[in-house]
């Protein structure tokens, strides 16, 4: 940990220690890192006597696989949030736009003289708060939140540790991309009582039977382009809304983890049809790199963001149009050397 990051963590801990009214926000369509980080920190602040709410811009309900993490009932729909709060915390969210319909709260809190704490690990973070704990070398926002909670002098209990472990295990691809210090943090979370088998089963491994025919239909049309992505190979699949209608969003999101396992491809992409548009459809795009191509630069080109090896964006057009633009961007993307996935 750098001296600057350590100072930022101490400053955040001091800010949170004095908080009495807090809203914690994750990005739209929150994953385990965003929601787990928010719920863990919210749980700690609630134990300290603060009024706490956890929310996100869309969809209206949290992913079913993550709602069991909310042991305190902190999840709050956007329409039920108060007009303002003394402290706003944005987690795992590099730019305000990723807060969706809640993005305006950032400027509102700042205009009212309140504090906005941004905790994030994306290289594309815009430093839009009044306080920041941002480190792109950290694998998960939950790692940073763990360090903040420990800097507050709070002993982690099982509910908070479970939320943090969920964020870390998913954002590190099951600890395949975790540094030694992150493994040590995970060990402390396990010592707090986390059952790693239960977390993995409920968040990663548990799918309804309908997932199998959906996956079969999508993978049957997957394509491999060996010469694309500067010769490292590009494998891609398309999840159309009609095929996705039989499953939860969690099952749709899991497709990228299957496609990315393709040995011959340095980059994997999944297009998920989100809504019809005037010319084609709106697609949410997931990109994964096997270690040589910087996919965050590709996502950023289309208004998205993420990490060098895992990123995403939203694009409009036909699937062929979107794939053509991605193919072109991958041909210009920076290379990362010999990093492993």
C-alpha positions in Angstrom: 0.0 0.0 0.0 1.4 3.4 -1.0 1.7 6.2 1.6 -0.9 8.2 -0.2 -3.4 5.4 -0.3 -2.9 4.8 3.4 -3.5 8.5 4.1 -6.7 8.4 2.0 -7.9 5.3 3.9 -7.3 7.0 7.3 -9.1 10.2 6.1 -12.1 8.1 4.9 -12.1 6.2 8.2 -12.2 9.5 10.1 -15.0 10.8 7.9 -17.1 7.7 8.4 -16.5 7.4 12.1 -18.3 10.7 12.6 -21.1 10.1 10.2 -24.7 10.0 11.5 -26.7 10.0 8.2 -25.3 8.2 5.2 -26.5 7.0 1.8 -24.3 4.4 0.1 -24.7 3.9 -3.7 -23.5 1.2 -6.1 -23.4 1.4 -9.8 -26.4 0.5 -12.0 -27.0 -3.2 -12.3 -24.8 -3.8 -9.2 -22.6 -6.8 -8.9 -21.3 -8.5 -5.8 -18.4 -6.0 -5.4 -20.6 -2.9 -5.6 -23.4 -4.2 -3.5 -21.3 -6.2 -1.1 -19.1 -3.3 -0.4 -22.1 -1.0 0.2 -23.9 -3.4 2.4 -20.8 -4.3 4.5 -20.0 -0.6 5.1 -23.6 0.1 5.8 -23.8 -2.7 8.3 -20.8 -1.3 10.2 -22.2 2.3 10.2 -25.6 1.1 11.4 -23.9 -0.8 14.2 -22.3 2.5 15.2 -25.7 4.2 15.3 -25.9 6.0 12.0 -29.0 6.2 9.8 -28.0 4.2 6.7 -29.5 3.5 3.2 -28.0 1.5 0.4 -29.3 2.0 -3.2 -28.5 2.0 -6.9 -30.1 3.6 -10.0 -31.4 0.5 -11.8 -33.0 -2.0 -12.0 -35.7 -1.6 -9.4 -34.7 -4.7 -7.5 -31.4 -6.1 -6.4 -30.1 -9.3 -8.1 -31.7 -12.2 -6.4 -28.4 -13.9 -5.8 -27.3 -10.9 -3.7 -30.3 -9.9 -1.6 -29.5 -12.5 1.1 -26.4 -10.3 2.0 -28.7 -7.5 3.2 -29.2 -8.8 6.8 -30.2 -5.3 8.1 -32.8 -4.3 5.4 -30.7 -1.4 4.2 -31.6 -1.8 0.5 -33.7 1.2 -0.5 -35.4 2.0 -3.8 -34.4 5.3 -5.3 -37.8 6.8 -4.9 -37.7 6.1 -1.1 -34.4 7.9 -0.6 -34.5 11.2 1.4 -34.1 14.5 -0.4 -30.5 14.8 0.9 -28.0 13.3 3.3 -24.9 14.5 5.2 -22.7 12.0 3.6 -22.9 10.2 0.2 -20.7 7.2 -0.5 -20.3 6.0 -4.1 -18.7 2.5 -4.3 -17.2 0.7 -7.3 -18.4 3.6 -9.5 -15.8 5.4 -11.6 -18.0 8.2 -12.9 -21.3 9.7 -11.8 -23.0 8.5 -15.0 -22.7 5.0 -13.7 -25.0 5.9 -10.9 -27.8 6.2 -13.4 -30.8 8.2 -12.2 -29.0 8.8 -8.9 -26.1 10.7 -10.5 -27.6 14.1 -9.6 -27.2 13.4 -5.9 -23.5 13.9 -6.2 -23.7 17.5 -7.2 -26.7 18.1 -4.8 -24.7 16.9 -1.8 -21.6 18.9 -2.8 -23.7 22.0 -3.4 -25.2 21.7 0.1 -21.8 21.5 1.6 -22.0 17.8 2.3 -19.3 15.2 1.7 -19.0 12.7 -1.1 -16.7 9.8 -0.5 -15.7 7.8 -3.6 -14.3 4.3 -3.0 -13.2 2.5 -6.2 -10.6 0.5 -8.0 -11.2 1.4 -11.6 -8.5 3.0 -13.7 -11.1 5.3 -15.3 -12.2 6.9 -12.0 -12.9 10.6 -12.5 -12.3 11.6 -8.8 -15.7 13.3 -8.6 -16.1 13.4 -4.8 -14.8 15.5 -1.9 -12.9 12.5 -0.5 -11.4 9.6 -2.4 -10.0 6.1 -1.8 -9.1 5.0 -5.3 -6.5 2.5 -6.3 -6.5 0.8 -9.7 -4.0 -1.8 -8.5 -6.5 -3.1 -6.0 -8.5 -6.1 -7.4 -11.9 -5.2 -5.8 -13.6 -2.3 -4.1 -14.4 -4.7 -1.3 -10.6 -4.9 -0.5 -10.5 -1.1 0.0 -13.7 -1.1 2.1 -12.1 -3.8 4.3 -9.1 -1.6 4.9 -11.3 1.4 5.7 -13.3 -0.6 8.2 -10.2 -1.9 9.8 -8.8 1.6 9.9 -12.0 2.7 11.8 -11.0 0.2 14.5 -14.1 -1.9 14.0 -14.0 -5.6 14.4 -15.5 -7.4 11.4 -18.5 -9.6 12.2 -19.7 -12.4 10.0 -22.5 -10.4 8.1 -20.0 -7.6 7.1 -17.2 -10.1 6.3 -19.6 -12.2 4.2 -20.5 -9.1 2.0 -16.8 -8.3 1.6 -15.8 -11.8 0.7 -18.6 -11.9 -1.9 -17.1 -8.9 -3.6 -13.6 -10.1 -3.5 -14.2 -13.7 -4.6 -16.2 -12.5 -7.7 -14.0 -9.6 -8.8 -10.8 -11.8 -8.5 -12.3 -14.6 -10.5 -12.2 -16.9 -7.6 -8.8 -15.5 -6.3 -7.1 -16.3 -9.6 -6.1 -12.6 -9.9 -5.5 -11.9 -6.2 -2.3 -10.6 -4.7 -0.8 -12.1 -1.5 -2.2 -9.3 0.6 -5.7 -9.9 -0.8 -5.4 -13.6 0.2 -4.5 -12.4 3.7 -7.5 -10.1 3.8 -9.7 -13.1 2.7 -8.2 -15.2 5.5 -9.3 -12.5 8.0 -12.8 -12.6 6.6 -12.9 -16.4 6.9 -11.8 -16.0 10.5 -14.7 -13.7 11.1 -17.0 -16.7 10.3 -17.6 -16.6 6.5 -18.6 -19.9 4.9 -16.8 -19.7 1.5 -18.7 -22.7 0.1 -22.0 -21.1 0.8 -21.0 -17.7 -0.7 -19.7 -19.4 -3.9 -22.7 -21.6 -4.3 -25.3 -18.8 -3.8 -23.6 -16.2 -5.9 -21.6 -18.0 -8.5 -22.6 -21.6 -8.9 -26.4 -21.7 -8.3 -28.5 -21.6 -11.5 -32.0 -22.7 -12.4 -32.4 -25.4 -15.0 -33.5 -22.8 -17.5 -29.9 -21.6 -17.6 -28.8 -24.7 -19.5 -31.0 -24.3 -22.6 -30.3 -20.5 -22.6 -26.6 -21.2 -22.5 -26.9 -23.9 -25.2 -28.7 -21.5 -27.5 -26.2 -18.7 -27.0 -23.1 -20.8 -27.3 -24.2 -22.6 -30.4 -23.9 -19.3 -32.2 -20.6 -18.2 -30.6 -17.9 -17.3 -33.1 -14.1 -17.3 -32.9 -12.0 -14.9 -35.0 -8.4 -16.0 -34.5 -6.8 -13.0 -36.3 -8.8 -10.4 -34.5 -7.6 -8.4 -31.5 -4.2 -7.9 -33.0 -3.8 -11.6 -33.7 -4.6 -12.7 -30.1 -8.1 -13.8 -31.1 -11.6 -12.6 -30.4 -14.4 -14.9 -29.3 -17.9 -13.5 -29.0 -21.4 -14.5 -28.3 -24.8 -12.7 -28.5 -27.6 -13.0 -25.9 -30.8 -11.9 -27.5 -33.7 -10.7 -25.4 -36.0 -13.5 -26.5 -33.4 -16.1 -25.3 -32.7 -14.3 -22.1 -36.4 -13.9 -21.2 -36.5 -17.3 -19.5 -33.7 -16.6 -17.0 -32.7 -14.0 -14.4 -30.2 -11.3 -15.2 -27.6 -13.2 -13.2 -27.7 -16.1 -15.7 -27.2 -13.7 -18.6 -24.2 -12.1 -16.8 -22.7 -15.5 -16.3 -22.3 -16.2 -20.0 -19.1 -14.1 -20.2 -17.4 -16.5 -17.6 -18.1 -19.4 -19.9 -17.0 -17.7 -23.2 -13.8 -16.3 -21.7 -12.5 -19.8 -21.1 -11.8 -20.2 -24.8 -8.1 -21.1 -25.1 -7.7 -19.7 -28.6 -9.0 -16.2 -27.8 -7.1 -13.4 -26.1 -10.3 -11.4 -25.8 -13.9 -12.5 -25.1 -17.0 -10.5 -25.6 -20.7 -11.0 -24.9 -23.4 -8.7 -26.3 -26.6 -8.7 -24.2 -29.7 -7.2 -25.8 -31.1 -4.7 -23.4 -33.8 -2.8 -25.2 -35.0 -2.0 -28.8 -33.7 1.2 -30.3 -34.4 3.3 -33.4 -31.7 1.5 -35.3 -31.1 -2.0 -34.0 -31.0 -2.6 -30.3 -29.3 -1.3 -27.1 -26.6 -3.8 -26.0 -24.7 -4.1 -22.7 -21.3 -5.4 -23.6 -19.0 -7.4 -21.4 -15.3 -7.7 -22.3 -12.6 -9.9 -20.8 -8.9 -10.1 -21.7 -6.6 -13.1 -21.2 -3.8 -10.7 -20.3 -2.4 -9.1 -23.5 -5.1 -6.6 -24.7 -6.3 -3.7 -22.6 -10.1 -4.0 -22.9 -10.7 -1.0 -20.6 -9.5 1.3 -23.4 -12.1 -0.3 -25.7 -14.9 0.1 -23.3 -13.9 3.7 -22.6 -14.0 4.5 -26.3 -17.8 3.7 -26.2 -18.6 5.5 -23.0 -18.0 2.6 -20.6 -15.1 1.6 -18.4 -13.6 -1.0 -16.1 -10.3 -2.7 -15.7 -7.6 -3.6 -18.2 -8.7 -7.2 -18.2 -12.4 -6.8 -17.4 -14.6 -4.0 -18.7 -18.0 -3.2 -20.2 -20.0 -0.6 -22.0 -23.4 0.1 -23.6 -23.7 0.3 -27.4 -26.5 0.8 -29.9 -27.1 -0.8 -33.3 -27.4 -4.2 -34.8 -25.3 -6.9 -33.3 -23.1 -7.0 -36.5 -22.6 -3.2 -36.2 -21.6 -3.4 -32.6 -19.2 -6.3 -33.2 -17.6 -4.4 -36.1 -16.9 -1.4 -33.9 -15.5 -3.6 -31.2 -13.3 -5.5 -33.7 -11.9 -2.1 -34.9 -11.3 -0.8 -31.4 -9.6 -4.1 -30.3 -7.3 -3.7 -33.3 -6.0 -0.4 -31.8 -6.1 -1.2 -28.1 -2.9 -1.0 -26.0 -1.1 -4.2 -25.2 -0.3 -5.2 -21.7 2.8 -7.3 -22.0 2.8 -10.9 -20.7 0.3 -10.5 -17.9 -1.7 -13.6 -17.1 -5.5 -13.7 -16.7 
